[in-house]
Structures are given as structure tokens and as C-alpha cells.
Amino acid sequence: MAKPLSRLLRREQRAFLSRDRAAWGEHLDRTRAFLGEGLQEADPSRPVLVLGAGAGLEVPWGLAPALTTGWDADPWSRARTALRHRRWAPWVFEDLTGGLADLDAAARRAAAEPWSRRRRDPEKAARRLAGLLPSLHPDPEALRAWIGTQNPGTILAANLMGQFGAVAERVVESAFGPVAPWEADPERPDPLAEALQAWTRRALEAFLAVLAGSGAILWLIHDRGVVFGEGLLDLGPWVEPWTAQLRSRGELEVSDPLMGLDAGALLGVAGLDTHRRDRWIWPLAPGQRHVVEALALRPRA
Ligand SMILES: C[S@@+](CC[C@H](N)C(=O)[O-])C[C@H]1O[C@@H](n2cnc3c(N)ncnc32)[C@H](O)[C@@H]1O
């Protein structure tokens, strides 16, 4: 992975780890229990892959079979995991969307004239990038190739998918420099934000398609939704769309890091059955709660 991109991932992960984790106890317990179950049930004679392995905060590496590989584009992730778990696991540092380098190049081409490097007018640059994005089709080639050669029996995705969109935003912002390219007025349309959401959706679909074709048992944990606002919040019955699960008395502002995709339904259509699922609320920061979804799926017999 190119240096500026891996530096960006490192910064993101550092920001994640430096948050106040006082209210994370239940989230961490449930995540570790779920992923731990996946690791304990894995066939130890076959490779196991942990995607979004990060610093190992959520991954109980002590339960991981010997043939377990971590995958995370943050260049410090393996060392941090080793410090936390005293285990120097095999590791892959590639971009799991397969599309961040192209996105970065397109954003830089739009933000500044390639011949003079002079910055374009930010509004025009944002429009130019919005026009370029539909031609980008992220393809997780590295992941497909690894699965093709290693044939893992179990794959865990540890709180990774909800990050695809956030990382894509950081990539675009870093290309645009000091002036953020987003429309400040929430009442006005933002073609760049919409085009980037569509890019993220394509990245998620391509990623899930590779997982679906892997033939592995999948243990996925991801943000199903992000809820902004203080008021009471609870989860009602498990229905779609996920916003109908939210029980609250006050006004809530919600955002969907999966861009309208329902991972369980999509993988169901691709031939996997959900055999375990769980859900909980993760108070990530004051005024920001995540609805976390945990799904274990296996290929239909
Ligand atoms: C919320 S953190 C997960 C934390 C991790 N499960 C742990 O136990 O510490 C998401 C992780 O996904 C990684 N990540 C995000 N986008 C990625 C991408 N496109 N390719 C590879 N890794 C990525 C980040 O570097 C980060 O470590």
C-alpha cells in the first residue's frame, strides 16, 4: 500500500484507540465473545483470516488457531497486536477495498491541475471529482488472490466494513487540503458526498461478494448504523430497515455506514445461511451511539 494511504490508516486507528473507552465495556465483551466463538469453532487444520484485525482490542488472539493470519492496512496493527497478545501473527497490510489508490489518484487529479499542481477552485474541483467517481470500481483483488491460494476455512471481519466510507472520506479530504470539499449547508444537495457514498457501496458489495465466494464460514461484526443525539435509545424487534429497530422518545439523526446494504440478506442471496446473530448498542462517544450487528454465516449445504 502507498505510504500516504497507510499513514492515513495509521492516523485513523490512532484516533480510534485514543478515544475515551470508559463506556465501551459491554461492546468489547460482546465483540470478543462473538469473535472468540468464531475462532474456537474454526477448523484448526485450515487457515483462518482476521480482517480489520487492528490492534487486537476486539480480537481474542489467545483463542486463534495456529494458522491464523491478521489483515489490516494500518502499518502498526501487527506490532500493536503483538504487544497486546504476545503473538507475532502472519499479517497482510493491503487495502481491503482494493480501490483506495485509485480514489486517491482521482481526488488529487480533481483537486489540483496535474501539470501545474495549482489548486482548482474547491467547488469546481468537488464537481469534477463527483463526475469522476462513477467510473471507479473498487475490486478487492488482493483479498480474492489470498483466498484463492490459502483456502481459509473461517474468515472474521472485525468491525471493518463501517470504516470503508470513513476512510474514503479522509482520502478525499487529504487530497483537497485545507478546504473540506463537502457542502456545508445540509439543505443543499452534495453531489460529491453522494458519489462517494455510491463508491463506498460498490466497495462493500465487491468485498461481500469475495467473502461469499470464499466458501469459508464467516463471522462478521460491523456498525449497522450510527445514531447521533442524546435521548434514550433501545432496540426493538430485528426488522429491516434497521432504522425501524430503533426505539427512542426524542429526535434522532441516523447515518448508515453500509450505504443501504443489508449484509445478511446479500450473503443469503449469495448462498450463505445465518446461524448466529446478535446486536447491541455501542456508546462510542458522547452523543454518538453505534448499532452493532454480529452475524455468523456458513455456506448452504
Ligand atoms: C474500527 S477498527 C477495528 C479494530 C480492530 N478490530 C481491533 O480489534 O483493534 C477498523 C480497522 O480496519 C482497518 N481498515 C479500515 N479500512 C481498511 C482497508 N480499506 N483495508 C485494510 N484495513 C482497513 C483499520 O486500519 C482499522 O484497524
The ligand as an ORCA input file, in Angstrom:
! r2SCAN-3c Opt
* xyz 0 1
  C     -12.644      0.033     13.981
  S     -11.091     -0.601     13.600
  C     -11.236     -2.277     14.153
  C     -10.461     -2.528     15.388
  C      -9.900     -3.943     15.481
  N     -10.874     -4.971     15.188
  C      -9.246     -4.205     16.822
  O      -9.536     -5.220     17.436
  O      -8.424     -3.375     17.229
  C     -11.110     -0.892     11.838
  C      -9.790     -1.416     11.307
  O      -9.952     -1.618      9.897
  C      -8.775     -1.197      9.225
  N      -9.163     -0.795      7.875
  C     -10.070      0.151      7.529
  N     -10.181      0.239      6.194
  C      -9.320     -0.670      5.684
  C      -8.983     -1.048      4.357
  N      -9.554     -0.459      3.315
  N      -8.071     -2.033      4.190
  C      -7.493     -2.641      5.260
  N      -7.757     -2.316      6.537
  C      -8.668     -1.344      6.745
  C      -8.260     -0.041     10.060
  O      -6.864      0.145      9.887
  C      -8.629     -0.463     11.474
  O      -7.582     -1.113     12.134
*
